[in-house]
Amino acid sequence: MKPVAVVGSAVILTAGAVVAFVMLTGGDCAGAPVYRSAQACIAGGIDAARCEALMGEADRRLLQSGPVFDMRQQCEDRYLSCQPATGSTGFVPRASGFCLRPGPPEVVVPVFGRG
């Protein structure tokens, strides 16, 4: 396989993964309550330490597989707040909240809105 074809395939697969992430988990809470902050989570009856940990987990999930932009400004033009991506060069949105999709296992779903 030619190097150009390999790179092209990798780009297409990465784009597909990002689209799948957004469609399947990037805010799809399936009726579960959305907590827009740790304080809202606490008001919802969840322990304060767990709420902080859940908000952190939402940010970590976006770091690893959120929509990636080359420059911070590109990201911030679309989202409220951005952070450096993990595993790739660029920036991803910060979670503006989260929900807990019931399970087993229970899944933290990051919610990130447009600016």
Sequence and secondary structure as in RCSB ss.txt:
>XXXX:A:sequence
MKPVAVVGSAVILTAGAVVAFVMLTGGDCAGAPVYRSAQACIAGGIDAARCEALMGEADRRLLQSGPVFDMRQQC
EDRYLSCQPATGSTGFVPRASGFCLRPGPPEVVVPVFGRG
>XXXX:A:secstr
  HHHHHHHHHHHHHHHHHHHHHHTSS  TT  EESSHHHHHHTT  HHHHHHHHHHHHHHHHHHS  BSSHHHH
HHHBS EEE SSSSSEEE  SEEEEE SSS EEEEE  B 
